[in-house]
Amino acid sequence: MESISVFDMLKIGVGPSSSHTLGPWRAAGRWIDSLKEKGHFNEIEHISVDLYGSLSLTGRGHATDVAVMLGLSGFDPITFPIEDIETTIDAITSEKTLKLNNELPVPFDPKTDIVFNRKFLEFHPNGITFRATLKDGSKKSASYYSIGGGFVVQKERKRAKQKRQKFQQFPFPVEKATDLLLHCHNEGLSISEVVLENEKSLRSEEEIDKKLKEIWDVMLDSMYVGCHTQGILPGGLKVQRRAFETHKNLIGEAQYRNPVEWIEAIRNTEVKFRQILKWVSCFALAVNEVNASLGRVVTAPTNGSAGVIPAVMMYYMVIENHDANFDDIRKFLMVSGVVGSLFKKGATISAAMGGCQAEIGVSSAMAAGALTELMGGTPEQVLMASEIAMEHHLGLTCDPIGGLVQIPCIERNAMGAIKAINACEMALDGDPSQAKVPLDKVIETMWDTAKDMNTKYKETSEGGLAIMVNMSDC
């Protein structure tokens, strides 16, 4: 089993999709690295890209072509200014030239050099092949697969051995939920403490805290930006942003100048059941409206489900515990990460493989478990909460209208966050020893469900709402 770090499951990136945007962006960069290693880079005369399967069917709506061009240009999705995306793409399109790795100009016309192929490659539904013609006329190509959550692999899995070696170095290797519980019992540790020890085998505690703070800062910023931005989302569906109006009605006349002061302002607002529902939904909607606008979010574990985990963490900070601090954030993200890794190892976090249960379902399970630890739950209750959350997302299809991560994706984040909180409360009031469905079994069931699901419900926009609602109707 390969090692999966918390920072594999929670990654800073650009919307709207981890598998269709962040993954292809990363794949382009990896291909450039490979060309340089082999001494081919400076000999390139022309390049082209073939997108296959789900990357092709919903690629335009997910900005896959945009991501590929930015990746080929050598830009980093973590640091590239999102406000420069449009002008950068416009320049490539108008000049029909791409500066490969921001250093080697090559002729490139997106209309002809990015090919959308409807057929699926065998290894994974999200396939992408990069092709280069060298000065001597020879051709070089490499295929990559975006397997969900921004993870990119090649069929031969060249890095798998290295990851397995890292996994073997973990003081507490975890393949299944039962492994996690065993370590907790043997060592007298909470789940977040077990995960922290594993992370410390990869990097210093100072680096861990630094990276976690960066992740939370992006999560908080995406909620803040989404709650303070109005207008229409891009893409043609003419979807009105809703977080802005909801937030305005909830926050009232409160005064604040930045996201930190904003947290305190929310704590001072009226808190009744309806307001709690609205706040949690507002946080989740805000993140995914930012995501739909090619904004910067945290892949958690995917971009399409990026709003669930920050919304639930924010709920804890502004509703449950006004004294919450970075220690709580660290625990929350640690537990979220390891629960997500269980699903990645035992099933999938790719909607192209498993439908939306692999995105919203997994994120809801991650958030439910993490909240349960913060609320004082035992390790058994943490995993029980994760199981409950996923159990009620089983079979959820992925059917984005127009291939855009908007309808029904944005609302599903709000529902996933509410379900996570509900699952947490049920687990805290429950007796895990009486539970009939352990987390490992629901993960196995999710994978069986994914394999049985009709392909048209796996991020192809060829079934469900995607065909029942036409773009022209919007």
Secondary structure, 3 states (H helix, E strand, C coil): CCCCCHHHHCEEEECCCHHHHHHHHHHHHHHHHHHHHCCCHHHEEEEEEEEEEHHHHCCCCCCHHHHHHHHHCCCCCCCCCHHHHHHHHHHHHHHCEEEECCCEEEECCHHHHEEEECCCCCCCCEEEEEEEEECCCCEEEEEEEEEECCEEECCCCCCHHHHHHHHHHCCCCCCCHHHHHHHHHHHCCCHHHHHHHHHHCCCCHHHHHHHHHHHHHHHHHHHHHHHCCCCECCCCCCCECCHHHHHHHHHCCCCCCCHHHHHHHHHCCCCCHHHHHHHHHHHHHHHHHHHHCCCEEEECCCCCCCCHHHHHHHHHHHHHCCCCCHHHHHHHHHHHHHHHHHHHHHCCCCHHHHHHHHCHHHHHHHHHHHHHHHCCCCHHHHHHHHHHHHHCCCCCCECCHHHCCCCCHHHHHHHHHHHHHHHHHHHHCCCHHHCCCCHHHHHHHHHHHHHHCCHHHECCCCCCHHHHCCHHHC
